[in-house]
Amino acid sequence: MRLFPGGTLGGDLQTVSALQGGTVEMTVLNAGILTAQVREFAVFDFPFLFATPQEADAVTDGPFGKSLLAKLEEKNLVGLGYWDLGFRNLTNNRRPVAKVEDIAGLKIRVIQSPIYIDLFNALGANATPMPFPEVYTALEQKAIDGQENPETTIYASKFHEVQKHLTLTRHVYNPQALLVSKRLWDSLSADERRIFNEAAAEATRFQRELSRQQAGVALENLRKAGMQVTELSAAELGRFREKVKPVIDKHTQSVGADTVAALNAELAKVRR
């Protein structure tokens, strides 16, 4: 196995295309990126969907998550499971964000996704879509005020060098889809596929545990580096959720009401 980390084979969209063509054989990426292949994957970009990583595991490992992966095969992709990257959190260089009003007017870099743009505009920010490689320089030059990512990404990208404030908003949890090329999959025997699936399941368990450990370490390192970390109260988190309800209502139409209902039904079972 040869590894090509850090986007050395191109961006996410190029990687998916290469995977479909068989020139790349395996990858792991944000499940929401697969919306172009299966529109229902956009539901994983909905704000405040999961309360804990364990809820996300239960939904993605259950019938709902498996049903979305199954839809990928006709797009020349095979889904083996979902990995962890953690919850996304907000940073900025202007002021602490302890309540929703504090976001007003902040120019926040977001993923180039309609849901993310609508989400931060609904919170009162000036959502600014931008490719990830441009973010550090934009923060350094103050072209933008802030950005949003999991703690591990914030620390690994050294955003603490150009950002003072971190708020643990946990506004989106993005499952990471573990994928192989269907061309590769079709070349394997039934026994090889079984071994592949077993290895993927074991790797998923290990990756989730490691990722969540690293998130805690990254948060502590960000504190040590001088970032001011703000936790939102339960009441304030409720106000955030109220603010973004229209975003969920709007995008339920494009994702599909049946899909959203199925996910919510699965969540209700998990929360019993």
C-alpha positions, 0 to 999 in steps of 0.5 A: 500500500502506498499512501499519499497524504495531505492532498498530494493527489489533488483536492477532494473532488479530484480524488473522488473522480480518480477513485471512480476511474480507478487511478486512486484505489482508496481514500477517506474524506468528509462524507458531505463531499459525496453530495454530488454523487448521492445527494442524501449525504448532504444531511451529514452537514446539517447543524447540531444533528448529533449531540455526541460522537457515539450518536453519530457512530450508532447512526452511521453504523446502522441501517441509515448510514449503510443505506447511503453507502450502498447508493455509492456503488452505482457511482463506481464507489464502494463505502466501507464505513465511517471514520471520525474527525470530530465536531467543528468549532468556531475560532476568530481573532476579534472577540470571545463568542459566548452568545449568538449575538457575538457572531454578528458581523464576523467574516467567517471562512466556511466550506464551499457548501450551500449549507455551511454558507446558510448556517453562518449567515443565519447566525449573523456572520458574513460567511466566506467560502474559501478553499482550505489551503488559503485559510491560514494566509487569509487569517494572517492577513486579516482578510477574514476574521475566523474559521471553523474546524475540529480541534485537531485540524485547528492545531495541526494547521497552526491556526492558533498562531493567527487566532485568539478565540476558540468557542466550542460550538460543536455545530457540525459533526462530519463523518468521514467516508472510507471508500475504495474504487469499485474497479478495485472491489470488482477485481477481488474474490469473495474471500478477499472482500470479506478480509477487506471488510473485516480489516476496515471494521477493525481500522474504524474502531481504532481510528475513532478511538485514536481521533477522539484521544487526539481531539482532547490533546489538541484542545489542551495544546490550543489552551497552552498555546494561548487561545482563549477557549469559551464553552457555550451554556446549554441555554445558549446552545439552544439559542444557536439551534433555534437560529439555524432551524430555517437552514435545516427546513430549507435544505430538507427540501433538497436532501429529501424529506424522507431521508431527513425523517429516516435519520431522525427516526434512527436518532430517536431510537439511539436516544431512548 
